[in-house]
Amino acid sequence: MCKTVHDEIELRARPRAVYDAYLDSRSHAKFTGAPARMSRTVGRRFSAGGNYISGYNLDLVPGKRIVQAWRASEWPKGVYSVVTIALRPVRNGTRLVFDQRGIPENVEGASTTEEWAQYYWAPLKEYLEASG
């Protein structure tokens, strides 16, 4: 059995600004507070959280969608989840719809709604508002 995470948040920035902040290595590192080597190319590898997170890009549609094979360092070797970030314009910015499927059931604290909110969505919101 695998776990899933679903979240939806609104950000006061255009979808392309959210997309760029997530996929730009410097911006990603700045809002998460940890080293990141991101990529804007399908099939290319990325890492975040000081190599705690690694994976590769499966699908990228600028300003609309990011799909990644994503894993935490303590997961069993070769096991990846699929992270999908859909970006939709709304009146005051962007509605970010997040889904992560295929999280190993036996891994404690690897990916939860609370962790994504704490380590990604809250700092991303703060970063975008400060940039803005």
N, CA, C and O atoms as a GROMACS GRO file, in nm:
protein
  528
    1MET      N    1   0.083  -0.119   0.000
    1MET     CA    2   0.000   0.000   0.000
    1MET      C    3   0.087   0.125   0.000
    1MET      O    4   0.195   0.126   0.060
    2CYS      N    5   0.042   0.227  -0.065
    2CYS     CA    6   0.113   0.355  -0.069
    2CYS      C    7   0.021   0.465  -0.018
    2CYS      O    8  -0.101   0.455  -0.026
    3LYS      N    9   0.082   0.570   0.032
    3LYS     CA   10   0.008   0.686   0.081
    3LYS      C   11   0.004   0.793  -0.028
    3LYS      O   12   0.083   0.792  -0.123
    4THR      N   13  -0.091   0.886  -0.012
    4THR     CA   14  -0.100   1.001  -0.102
    4THR      C   15  -0.114   1.128  -0.017
    4THR      O   16  -0.158   1.123   0.098
    5VAL      N   17  -0.076   1.239  -0.077
    5VAL     CA   18  -0.094   1.371  -0.016
    5VAL      C   19  -0.163   1.459  -0.119
    5VAL      O   20  -0.126   1.460  -0.236
    6HIS      N   21  -0.263   1.533  -0.074
    6HIS     CA   22  -0.331   1.631  -0.161
    6HIS      C   23  -0.341   1.762  -0.084
    6HIS      O   24  -0.372   1.763   0.035
    7ASP      N   25  -0.313   1.871  -0.152
    7ASP     CA   26  -0.325   2.002  -0.089
    7ASP      C   27  -0.361   2.105  -0.196
    7ASP      O   28  -0.328   2.088  -0.313
    8GLU      N   29  -0.429   2.208  -0.154
    8GLU     CA   30  -0.461   2.320  -0.242
    8GLU      C   31  -0.439   2.448  -0.164
    8GLU      O   32  -0.488   2.464  -0.052
    9ILE      N   33  -0.364   2.540  -0.224
    9ILE     CA   34  -0.338   2.668  -0.160
    9ILE      C   35  -0.351   2.779  -0.262
    9ILE      O   36  -0.342   2.755  -0.383
   10GLU      N   37  -0.371   2.899  -0.214
   10GLU     CA   38  -0.371   3.016  -0.302
   10GLU      C   39  -0.252   3.103  -0.270
   10GLU      O   40  -0.219   3.126  -0.153
   11LEU      N   41  -0.188   3.150  -0.375
   11LEU     CA   42  -0.069   3.234  -0.363
   11LEU      C   43  -0.093   3.365  -0.437
   11LEU      O   44  -0.157   3.367  -0.542
   12ARG      N   45  -0.043   3.473  -0.381
   12ARG     CA   46  -0.059   3.605  -0.443
   12ARG      C   47   0.057   3.631  -0.539
   12ARG      O   48   0.139   3.720  -0.518
   13ALA      N   49   0.060   3.552  -0.645
   13ALA     CA   50   0.160   3.566  -0.752
   13ALA      C   51   0.103   3.498  -0.876
   13ALA      O   52   0.020   3.407  -0.865
   14ARG      N   53   0.147   3.541  -0.991
   14ARG     CA   54   0.102   3.480  -1.116
   14ARG      C   55   0.154   3.336  -1.126
   14ARG      O   56   0.258   3.304  -1.070
   15PRO      N   57   0.082   3.250  -1.198
   15PRO     CA   58   0.126   3.110  -1.211
   15PRO      C   59   0.271   3.097  -1.262
   15PRO      O   60   0.345   3.010  -1.214
   16ARG      N   61   0.311   3.180  -1.355
   16ARG     CA   62   0.448   3.169  -1.407
   16ARG      C   63   0.550   3.204  -1.299
   16ARG      O   64   0.658   3.144  -1.295
   17ALA      N   65   0.520   3.298  -1.212
   17ALA     CA   66   0.612   3.334  -1.103
   17ALA      C   67   0.626   3.218  -1.004
   17ALA      O   68   0.735   3.193  -0.954
   18VAL      N   69   0.517   3.148  -0.977
   18VAL     CA   70   0.521   3.032  -0.888
   18VAL      C   71   0.603   2.921  -0.952
   18VAL      O   72   0.690   2.862  -0.888
   19TYR      N   73   0.576   2.894  -1.078
   19TYR     CA   74   0.650   2.792  -1.156
   19TYR      C   75   0.800   2.823  -1.154
   19TYR      O   76   0.882   2.736  -1.127
   20ASP      N   77   0.833   2.947  -1.184
   20ASP     CA   78   0.975   2.987  -1.188
   20ASP      C   79   1.042   2.976  -1.052
   20ASP      O   80   1.156   2.931  -1.043
   21ALA      N   81   0.974   3.016  -0.946
   21ALA     CA   82   1.031   3.009  -0.812
   21ALA      C   83   1.061   2.865  -0.773
   21ALA      O   84   1.164   2.837  -0.712
   22TYR      N   85   0.971   2.774  -0.807
   22TYR     CA   86   0.990   2.634  -0.772
   22TYR      C   87   1.104   2.570  -0.852
   22TYR      O   88   1.181   2.492  -0.796
   23LEU      N   89   1.117   2.602  -0.979
   23LEU     CA   90   1.215   2.536  -1.064
   23LEU      C   91   1.350   2.606  -1.075
   23LEU      O   92   1.444   2.550  -1.132
   24ASP      N   93   1.362   2.726  -1.023
   24ASP     CA   94   1.490   2.796  -1.025
   24ASP      C   95   1.570   2.754  -0.901
   24ASP      O   96   1.520   2.764  -0.789
   25SER      N   97   1.691   2.707  -0.920
   25SER     CA   98   1.772   2.656  -0.809
   25SER      C   99   1.791   2.758  -0.698
   25SER      O  100   1.775   2.726  -0.580
   26ARG      N  101   1.825   2.880  -0.735
   26ARG     CA  102   1.847   2.985  -0.634
   26ARG      C  103   1.720   3.018  -0.557
   26ARG      O  104   1.721   3.026  -0.434
   27SER      N  105   1.612   3.038  -0.630
   27SER     CA  106   1.484   3.070  -0.565
   27SER      C  107   1.438   2.956  -0.475
   27SER      O  108   1.396   2.979  -0.362
   28HIS      N  109   1.447   2.834  -0.525
   28HIS     CA  110   1.406   2.717  -0.449
   28HIS      C  111   1.486   2.708  -0.318
   28HIS      O  112   1.430   2.686  -0.211
   29ALA      N  113   1.616   2.726  -0.329
   29ALA     CA  114   1.703   2.723  -0.210
   29ALA      C  115   1.669   2.836  -0.115
   29ALA      O  116   1.670   2.819   0.007
   30LYS      N  117   1.638   2.952  -0.171
   30LYS     CA  118   1.608   3.068  -0.087
   30LYS      C  119   1.479   3.047  -0.007
   30LYS      O  120   1.477   3.073   0.113
   31PHE      N  121   1.372   3.000  -0.072
   31PHE     CA  122   1.248   2.988   0.003
   31PHE      C  123   1.245   2.864   0.092
   31PHE      O  124   1.172   2.864   0.192
   32THR      N  125   1.321   2.759   0.060
   32THR     CA  126   1.322   2.641   0.147
   32THR      C  127   1.431   2.650   0.254
   32THR      O  128   1.424   2.580   0.356
   33GLY      N  129   1.530   2.734   0.233
   33GLY     CA  130   1.638   2.747   0.328
   33GLY      C  131   1.741   2.635   0.321
   33GLY      O  132   1.818   2.616   0.415
   34ALA      N  133   1.742   2.560   0.210
   34ALA     CA  134   1.837   2.450   0.195
   34ALA      C  135   1.884   2.444   0.049
   34ALA      O  136   1.810   2.484  -0.041
   35PRO      N  137   2.006   2.394   0.025
   35PRO     CA  138   2.057   2.386  -0.111
   35PRO      C  139   1.964   2.309  -0.204
   35PRO      O  140   1.902   2.211  -0.166
   36ALA      N  141   1.957   2.357  -0.329
   36ALA     CA  142   1.873   2.293  -0.430
   36ALA      C  143   1.941   2.302  -0.567
   36ALA      O  144   2.003   2.403  -0.600
   37ARG      N  145   1.929   2.198  -0.643
   37ARG     CA  146   1.976   2.196  -0.782
   37ARG      C  147   1.858   2.151  -0.867
   37ARG      O  148   1.837   2.032  -0.889
   38MET      N  149   1.783   2.249  -0.912
   38MET     CA  150   1.662   2.220  -0.987
   38MET      C  151   1.693   2.220  -1.137
   38MET      O  152   1.802   2.260  -1.179
   39SER      N  153   1.597   2.176  -1.216
   39SER     CA  154   1.613   2.173  -1.362
   39SER      C  155   1.481   2.213  -1.427
   39SER      O  156   1.373   2.192  -1.372
   40ARG      N  157   1.492   2.270  -1.545
   40ARG     CA  158   1.374   2.308  -1.624
   40ARG      C  159   1.362   2.222  -1.748
   40ARG      O  160   1.300   2.263  -1.847
   41THR      N  161   1.420   2.103  -1.744
   41THR     CA  162   1.420   2.013  -1.860
   41THR      C  163   1.359   1.879  -1.822
   41THR      O  164   1.396   1.819  -1.721
   42VAL      N  165   1.265   1.832  -1.904
   42VAL     CA  166   1.204   1.701  -1.882
   42VAL      C  167   1.313   1.595  -1.893
   42VAL      O  168   1.396   1.598  -1.985
   43GLY      N  169   1.313   1.502  -1.798
   43GLY     CA  170   1.411   1.394  -1.796
   43GLY      C  171   1.535   1.424  -1.714
   43GLY      O  172   1.611   1.333  -1.681
   44ARG      N  173   1.555   1.549  -1.680
   44ARG     CA  174   1.673   1.587  -1.601
   44ARG      C  175   1.649   1.566  -1.453
   44ARG      O  176   1.536   1.575  -1.404
   45ARG      N  177   1.757   1.539  -1.383
   45ARG     CA  178   1.753   1.517  -1.238
   45ARG      C  179   1.748   1.650  -1.162
   45ARG      O  180   1.788   1.754  -1.214
   46PHE      N  181   1.698   1.643  -1.039
   46PHE     CA  182   1.700   1.759  -0.949
   46PHE      C  183   1.728   1.708  -0.809
   46PHE      O  184   1.714   1.589  -0.781
   47SER      N  185   1.767   1.799  -0.722
   47SER     CA  186   1.780   1.767  -0.580
   47SER      C  187   1.741   1.891  -0.500
   47SER      O  188   1.753   2.004  -0.548
   48ALA      N  189   1.693   1.867  -0.380
   48ALA     CA  190   1.651   1.977  -0.293
   48ALA      C  191   1.672   1.935  -0.149
   48ALA      O  192   1.696   1.818  -0.119
   49GLY      N  193   1.662   2.032  -0.061
   49GLY     CA  194   1.677   2.001   0.080
   49GLY      C  195   1.816   1.950   0.115
   49GLY      O  196   1.831   1.864   0.202
   50GLY      N  197   1.918   2.002   0.045
   50GLY     CA  198   2.054   1.957   0.070
   50GLY      C  199   2.071   1.810   0.035
   50GLY      O  200   2.140   1.737   0.107
   51ASN      N  201   2.012   1.765  -0.073
   51ASN     CA  202   2.015   1.627  -0.122
   51ASN      C  203   1.924   1.531  -0.045
   51ASN      O  204   1.929   1.410  -0.067
   52TYR      N  205   1.841   1.583   0.045
   52TYR     CA  206   1.743   1.498   0.113
   52TYR      C  207   1.636   1.451   0.012
   52TYR      O  208   1.585   1.340   0.022
   53ILE      N  209   1.605   1.538  -0.085
   53ILE     CA  210   1.507   1.509  -0.189
   53ILE      C  211   1.582   1.495  -0.321
   53ILE      O  212   1.672   1.573  -0.350
   54SER      N  213   1.544   1.396  -0.400
   54SER     CA  214   1.601   1.383  -0.534
   54SER      C  215   1.495   1.325  -0.628
   54SER      O  216   1.394   1.271  -0.584
   55GLY      N  217   1.522   1.339  -0.756
   55GLY     CA  218   1.429   1.285  -0.854
   55GLY      C  219   1.458   1.340  -0.991
   55GLY      O  220   1.568   1.388  -1.018
   56TYR      N  221   1.358   1.334  -1.078
   56TYR     CA  222   1.373   1.388  -1.212
   56TYR      C  223   1.238   1.438  -1.263
   56TYR      O  224   1.132   1.395  -1.217
   57ASN      N  225   1.245   1.528  -1.358
   57ASN     CA  226   1.125   1.590  -1.413
   57ASN      C  227   1.059   1.498  -1.515
   57ASN      O  228   1.125   1.448  -1.607
   58LEU      N  229   0.929   1.476  -1.498
   58LEU     CA  230   0.852   1.393  -1.590
   58LEU      C  231   0.778   1.475  -1.694
   58LEU      O  232   0.768   1.436  -1.810
   59ASP      N  233   0.726   1.590  -1.652
   59ASP     CA  234   0.650   1.676  -1.743
   59ASP      C  235   0.655   1.818  -1.689
   59ASP      O  236   0.638   1.841  -1.570
   60LEU      N  237   0.679   1.913  -1.778
   60LEU     CA  238   0.684   2.054  -1.741
   60LEU      C  239   0.608   2.136  -1.844
   60LEU      O  240   0.637   2.129  -1.964
   61VAL      N  241   0.512   2.212  -1.797
   61VAL     CA  242   0.438   2.306  -1.883
   61VAL      C  243   0.450   2.441  -1.815
   61VAL      O  244   0.384   2.466  -1.714
   62PRO      N  245   0.535   2.531  -1.870
   62PRO     CA  246   0.562   2.658  -1.803
   62PRO      C  247   0.435   2.733  -1.760
   62PRO      O  248   0.344   2.758  -1.839
   63GLY      N  249   0.433   2.766  -1.630
   63GLY     CA  250   0.322   2.841  -1.574
   63GLY      C  251   0.196   2.759  -1.550
   63GLY      O  252   0.096   2.813  -1.503
   64LYS      N  253   0.200   2.627  -1.580
   64LYS     CA  254   0.078   2.547  -1.566
   64LYS      C  255   0.097   2.418  -1.486
   64LYS      O  256   0.011   2.384  -1.405
   65ARG      N  257   0.209   2.346  -1.508
   65ARG     CA  258   0.220   2.215  -1.445
   65ARG      C  259   0.365   2.173  -1.429
   65ARG      O  260   0.449   2.196  -1.515
   66ILE      N  261   0.391   2.109  -1.315
   66ILE     CA  262   0.520   2.046  -1.286
   66ILE      C  263   0.488   1.904  -1.240
   66ILE      O  264   0.412   1.885  -1.145
   67VAL      N  265   0.548   1.805  -1.306
   67VAL     CA  266   0.531   1.666  -1.265
   67VAL      C  267   0.671   1.608  -1.246
   67VAL      O  268   0.754   1.614  -1.337
   68GLN      N  269   0.695   1.551  -1.128
   68GLN     CA  270   0.828   1.499  -1.096
   68GLN      C  271   0.819   1.361  -1.032
   68GLN      O  272   0.726   1.331  -0.958
   69ALA      N  273   0.919   1.278  -1.064
   69ALA     CA  274   0.944   1.156  -0.987
   69ALA      C  275   1.026   1.206  -0.869
   69ALA      O  276   1.130   1.270  -0.888
   70TRP      N  277   0.982   1.177  -0.749
   70TRP     CA  278   1.032   1.244  -0.629
   70TRP      C  279   1.054   1.141  -0.520
   70TRP      O  280   0.970   1.053  -0.500
   71ARG      N  281   1.167   1.150  -0.448
   71ARG     CA  282   1.194   1.056  -0.338
   71ARG      C  283   1.273   1.123  -0.228
   71ARG      O  284   1.348   1.218  -0.252
   72ALA      N  285   1.256   1.073  -0.108
   72ALA     CA  286   1.335   1.118   0.006
   72ALA      C  287   1.450   1.020   0.026
   72ALA      O  288   1.439   0.903  -0.010
   73SER      N  289   1.559   1.068   0.082
   73SER     CA  290   1.681   0.987   0.093
   73SER      C  291   1.664   0.860   0.176
   73SER      O  292   1.737   0.763   0.154
   74GLU      N  293   1.570   0.858   0.271
   74GLU     CA  294   1.556   0.738   0.353
   74GLU      C  295   1.462   0.634   0.293
   74GLU      O  296   1.443   0.526   0.351
   75TRP      N  297   1.403   0.664   0.177
   75TRP     CA  298   1.315   0.567   0.114
   75TRP      C  299   1.396   0.449   0.062
   75TRP      O  300   1.516   0.463   0.038
   76PRO      N  301   1.332   0.335   0.043
   76PRO     CA  302   1.403   0.221  -0.015
   76PRO      C  303   1.459   0.257  -0.153
   76PRO      O  304   1.398   0.332  -0.228
   77LYS      N  305   1.575   0.204  -0.183
   77LYS     CA  306   1.643   0.233  -0.309
   77LYS      C  307   1.550   0.206  -0.429
   77LYS      O  308   1.484   0.102  -0.436
   78GLY      N  309   1.548   0.301  -0.521
   78GLY     CA  310   1.469   0.287  -0.643
   78GLY      C  311   1.322   0.320  -0.630
   78GLY      O  312   1.248   0.311  -0.728
   79VAL      N  313   1.276   0.358  -0.510
   79VAL     CA  314   1.134   0.389  -0.489
   79VAL      C  315   1.112   0.539  -0.504
   79VAL      O  316   1.178   0.620  -0.438
   80TYR      N  317   1.019   0.575  -0.592
   80TYR     CA  318   0.984   0.714  -0.619
   80TYR      C  319   0.833   0.731  -0.604
   80TYR      O  320   0.756   0.638  -0.627
   81SER      N  321   0.793   0.850  -0.567
   81SER     CA  322   0.653   0.890  -0.575
   81SER      C  323   0.640   0.982  -0.695
   81SER      O  324   0.740   1.021  -0.756
   82VAL      N  325   0.517   1.017  -0.730
   82VAL     CA  326   0.495   1.114  -0.838
   82VAL      C  327   0.430   1.237  -0.776
   82VAL      O  328   0.323   1.229  -0.716
   83VAL      N  329   0.498   1.351  -0.793
   83VAL     CA  330   0.450   1.480  -0.745
   83VAL      C  331   0.395   1.557  -0.864
   83VAL      O  332   0.463   1.572  -0.966
   84THR      N  333   0.272   1.606  -0.851
   84THR     CA  334   0.211   1.690  -0.954
   84THR      C  335   0.171   1.822  -0.891
   84THR      O  336   0.099   1.826  -0.792
   85ILE      N  337   0.219   1.931  -0.950
   85ILE     CA  338   0.183   2.065  -0.907
   85ILE      C  339   0.113   2.132  -1.025
   85ILE      O  340   0.176   2.162  -1.126
   86ALA      N  341  -0.017   2.154  -1.010
   86ALA     CA  342  -0.095   2.223  -1.113
   86ALA      C  343  -0.115   2.367  -1.069
   86ALA      O  344  -0.149   2.393  -0.954
   87LEU      N  345  -0.094   2.460  -1.160
   87LEU     CA  346  -0.105   2.603  -1.131
   87LEU      C  347  -0.217   2.663  -1.213
   87LEU      O  348  -0.216   2.656  -1.336
   88ARG      N  349  -0.314   2.722  -1.144
   88ARG     CA  350  -0.429   2.781  -1.214
   88ARG      C  351  -0.444   2.926  -1.174
   88ARG      O  352  -0.440   2.959  -1.056
   89PRO      N  353  -0.461   3.014  -1.273
   89PRO     CA  354  -0.481   3.155  -1.237
   89PRO      C  355  -0.615   3.174  -1.167
   89PRO      O  356  -0.716   3.116  -1.205
   90VAL      N  357  -0.613   3.256  -1.064
   90VAL     CA  358  -0.734   3.297  -0.994
   90VAL      C  359  -0.728   3.449  -0.980
   90VAL      O  360  -0.629   3.512  -1.014
   91ARG      N  361  -0.836   3.504  -0.931
   91ARG     CA  362  -0.847   3.651  -0.925
   91ARG      C  363  -0.726   3.721  -0.864
   91ARG      O  364  -0.678   3.819  -0.921
   92ASN      N  365  -0.676   3.674  -0.750
   92ASN     CA  366  -0.565   3.742  -0.683
   92ASN      C  367  -0.431   3.671  -0.697
   92ASN      O  368  -0.338   3.701  -0.622
   93GLY      N  369  -0.418   3.579  -0.792
   93GLY     CA  370  -0.290   3.511  -0.810
   93GLY      C  371  -0.302   3.373  -0.868
   93GLY      O  372  -0.343   3.356  -0.983
   94THR      N  373  -0.265   3.272  -0.788
   94THR     CA  374  -0.258   3.135  -0.836
   94THR      C  375  -0.318   3.038  -0.736
   94THR      O  376  -0.297   3.050  -0.615
   95ARG      N  377  -0.393   2.944  -0.786
   95ARG     CA  378  -0.436   2.830  -0.705
   95ARG      C  379  -0.341   2.716  -0.739
   95ARG      O  380  -0.336   2.670  -0.853
   96LEU      N  381  -0.265   2.671  -0.638
   96LEU     CA  382  -0.172   2.561  -0.654
   96LEU      C  383  -0.241   2.435  -0.604
   96LEU      O  384  -0.283   2.427  -0.489
   97VAL      N  385  -0.252   2.336  -0.693
   97VAL     CA  386  -0.313   2.208  -0.657
   97VAL      C  387  -0.200   2.105  -0.658
   97VAL      O  388  -0.137   2.081  -0.761
   98PHE      N  389  -0.178   2.045  -0.542
   98PHE     CA  390  -0.065   1.955  -0.523
   98PHE      C  391  -0.112   1.813  -0.495
   98PHE      O  392  -0.201   1.791  -0.412
   99ASP      N  393  -0.052   1.717  -0.564
   99ASP     CA  394  -0.078   1.576  -0.537
   99ASP      C  395   0.054   1.501  -0.537
   99ASP      O  396   0.138   1.521  -0.625
  100GLN      N  397   0.071   1.415  -0.439
  100GLN     CA  398   0.187   1.326  -0.434
  100GLN      C  399   0.132   1.186  -0.414
  100GLN      O  400   0.066   1.157  -0.315
  101ARG      N  401   0.161   1.099  -0.511
  101ARG     CA  402   0.111   0.961  -0.507
  101ARG      C  403   0.228   0.864  -0.501
  101ARG      O  404   0.334   0.889  -0.558
  102GLY      N  405   0.207   0.754  -0.431
  102GLY     CA  406   0.308   0.649  -0.427
  102GLY      C  407   0.408   0.663  -0.314
  102GLY      O  408   0.520   0.612  -0.325
  103ILE      N  409   0.371   0.729  -0.206
  103ILE     CA  410   0.459   0.743  -0.090
  103ILE      C  411   0.461   0.609  -0.017
  103ILE      O  412   0.356   0.555   0.017
  104PRO      N  413   0.580   0.554   0.007
  104PRO     CA  414   0.585   0.424   0.075
  104PRO      C  415   0.511   0.428   0.209
  104PRO      O  416   0.530   0.520   0.288
  105GLU      N  417   0.431   0.329   0.233
  105GLU     CA  418   0.348   0.320   0.354
  105GLU      C  419   0.434   0.307   0.481
  105GLU      O  420   0.395   0.356   0.587
  106ASN      N  421   0.546   0.241   0.470
  106ASN     CA  422   0.628   0.210   0.588
  106ASN      C  423   0.729   0.318   0.625
  106ASN      O  424   0.814   0.295   0.711
  107VAL      N  425   0.722   0.434   0.562
  107VAL     CA  426   0.817   0.542   0.589
  107VAL      C  427   0.749   0.647   0.676
  107VAL      O  428   0.650   0.708   0.635
  108GLU      N  429   0.802   0.669   0.794
  108GLU     CA  430   0.746   0.769   0.886
  108GLU      C  431   0.788   0.911   0.847
  108GLU      O  432   0.906   0.936   0.824
  109GLY      N  433   0.694   1.002   0.841
  109GLY     CA  434   0.724   1.143   0.824
  109GLY      C  435   0.791   1.182   0.694
  109GLY      O  436   0.843   1.293   0.683
  110ALA      N  437   0.791   1.095   0.595
  110ALA     CA  438   0.860   1.127   0.470
  110ALA      C  439   0.787   1.232   0.389
  110ALA      O  440   0.851   1.322   0.334
  111SER      N  441   0.660   1.223   0.382
  111SER     CA  442   0.579   1.319   0.307
  111SER      C  443   0.441   1.325   0.368
  111SER      O  444   0.365   1.228   0.364
  112THR      N  445   0.409   1.439   0.424
  112THR     CA  446   0.276   1.459   0.481
  112THR      C  447   0.227   1.596   0.440
  112THR      O  448   0.305   1.683   0.400
  113THR      N  449   0.098   1.614   0.450
  113THR     CA  450   0.040   1.746   0.419
  113THR      C  451   0.105   1.852   0.507
  113THR      O  452   0.135   1.962   0.460
  114GLU      N  453   0.127   1.819   0.635
  114GLU     CA  454   0.186   1.915   0.728
  114GLU      C  455   0.330   1.951   0.689
  114GLU      O  456   0.368   2.068   0.697
  115GLU      N  457   0.407   1.853   0.646
  115GLU     CA  458   0.546   1.881   0.606
  115GLU      C  459   0.550   1.967   0.480
  115GLU      O  460   0.630   2.061   0.472
  116TRP      N  461   0.466   1.936   0.381
  116TRP     CA  462   0.464   2.019   0.261
  116TRP      C  463   0.425   2.162   0.297
  116TRP      O  464   0.484   2.257   0.247
  117ALA      N  465   0.326   2.176   0.384
  117ALA     CA  466   0.283   2.310   0.426
  117ALA      C  467   0.394   2.384   0.498
  117ALA      O  468   0.418   2.502   0.472
  118GLN      N  469   0.463   2.315   0.588
  118GLN     CA  470   0.568   2.378   0.668
  118GLN      C  471   0.693   2.408   0.586
  118GLN      O  472   0.748   2.518   0.598
  119TYR      N  473   0.739   2.315   0.506
  119TYR     CA  474   0.868   2.330   0.437
  119TYR      C  475   0.857   2.388   0.297
  119TYR      O  476   0.957   2.434   0.242
  120TYR      N  477   0.737   2.387   0.238
  120TYR     CA  478   0.722   2.440   0.103
  120TYR      C  479   0.621   2.554   0.092
  120TYR      O  480   0.657   2.665   0.054
  121TRP      N  481   0.495   2.527   0.126
  121TRP     CA  482   0.392   2.626   0.093
  121TRP      C  483   0.402   2.753   0.176
  121TRP      O  484   0.392   2.862   0.119
  122ALA      N  485   0.423   2.745   0.304
  122ALA     CA  486   0.437   2.867   0.387
  122ALA      C  487   0.559   2.949   0.344
  122ALA      O  488   0.547   3.069   0.324
  123PRO      N  489   0.678   2.887   0.331
  123PRO     CA  490   0.793   2.968   0.288
  123PRO      C  491   0.782   3.018   0.144
  123PRO      O  492   0.831   3.126   0.112
  124LEU      N  493   0.717   2.940   0.055
  124LEU     CA  494   0.698   2.985  -0.083
  124LEU      C  495   0.607   3.108  -0.084
  124LEU      O  496   0.634   3.205  -0.155
  125LYS      N  497   0.501   3.102  -0.006
  125LYS     CA  498   0.408   3.217   0.002
  125LYS      C  499   0.481   3.340   0.052
  125LYS      O  500   0.465   3.448  -0.005
  126GLU      N  501   0.560   3.327   0.156
  126GLU     CA  502   0.637   3.438   0.210
  126GLU      C  503   0.738   3.490   0.108
  126GLU      O  504   0.754   3.611   0.092
  127TYR      N  505   0.807   3.399   0.041
  127TYR     CA  506   0.906   3.437  -0.060
  127TYR      C  507   0.840   3.515  -0.175
  127TYR      O  508   0.890   3.620  -0.216
  128LEU      N  509   0.729   3.466  -0.226
  128LEU     CA  510   0.660   3.533  -0.337
  128LEU      C  511   0.608   3.670  -0.296
  128LEU      O  512   0.615   3.766  -0.373
  129GLU      N  513   0.555   3.680  -0.175
  129GLU     CA  514   0.503   3.811  -0.129
  129GLU      C  515   0.615   3.911  -0.111
  129GLU      O  516   0.597   4.030  -0.138
  130ALA      N  517   0.731   3.866  -0.065
  130ALA     CA  518   0.846   3.954  -0.049
  130ALA      C  519   0.906   3.994  -0.184
  130ALA      O  520   0.960   4.103  -0.198
  131SER      N  521   0.895   3.905  -0.283
  131SER     CA  522   0.950   3.930  -0.416
  131SER      C  523   0.860   4.021  -0.499
  131SER      O  524   0.904   4.088  -0.592
  132GLY      N  525   0.735   4.021  -0.462
  132GLY     CA  526   0.644   4.084  -0.532
  132GLY      C  527   0.575   4.179  -0.588
  132GLY      O  528   0.478   4.151  -0.659
   0.00000   0.00000   0.00000
